[in-house]
Amino acid sequence: MSYCRFGGRSQVYVYRSSAGLECCGCRLKPRTHVVFNQPEQMIAHLAAHRRAGQHVPFKVIKRLWQDIQSHQEGKP
């Protein structure tokens, strides 16, 4: 499931895979793929992208928070 893709106004590509939440083609790290297990970790990572001046659509952060809330409420 993709949270956002490169293009338009997005400068990040974030998706969920069997490995976890992936920041594909990450411009912050020396490697091109960064994987996190928790949405909170990805939110912090995306904040670093924003601090670096890269555009991260707000909808990505919002969907990650919704995932956290759904998990806390016991929803799949």
N, C-alpha and C positions, 0 to 999 in steps of 0.2 A: 504494500500500500504506500503510495507516494503522498507525502505531506506537501511538498512543493518541488518544482523542477526548475532548472536553469531556464532563463528566457523571460520575456516580458520585463518585469521589474525585479525578479528574484535573482540573487547572486549566489544562492545555495540550492543544493539538491538533497533533500532529506526524504528517506523512506524507511519502512520497517521491512526487515528480512528475517530469515531464520537465525541470523547472527545477532540481531538486535536492531536498534535505531542507527541508521547509517547516514553519515554526512559524506556524500559521494563527491569526489573532486575537491575536497576541502582545501581552501586557500590559506588556512591558518597553520596547518601542520606540515612537516616535511614530507609525509606520505600523502597519498591522494585519497585515502579512505579512512574515516574515523568511525568507530562503532561504540555505542553506549548501550547499557542494559536498562537504564531507567530514563523515563521522560524528563525527570528533573535534571539529569546530567546533560541531556540534549538541549534543554532550555538554557542552561548555563553556557554551553558551548555556542549556541546561537547568539547569546548576549555578547560573547567575545567577537563574533562576526560583526555585529552591529558596532561595537566599540572600534573595530578596525575600519569602519566606514562602509561596510558592505550592506547592501539592502537585503533584509530578511522580512518577508511579508508577515504582518501581524497575525494573519490567519494561521500560520504555522504554530506560533506560540500558543494561540488560543486552542487549537486542536490537541496539542500536547497536554495542556492543562485539562482539557475535557477527558483525555485518556486517563489522567491521574485521578480525576474525580470519579469516573466510571469504575476504575479499579477499586477505589476506596468504598464505593457503594456496592461492590460485588457484581457489577455487570460485566459481561464478556467484552 
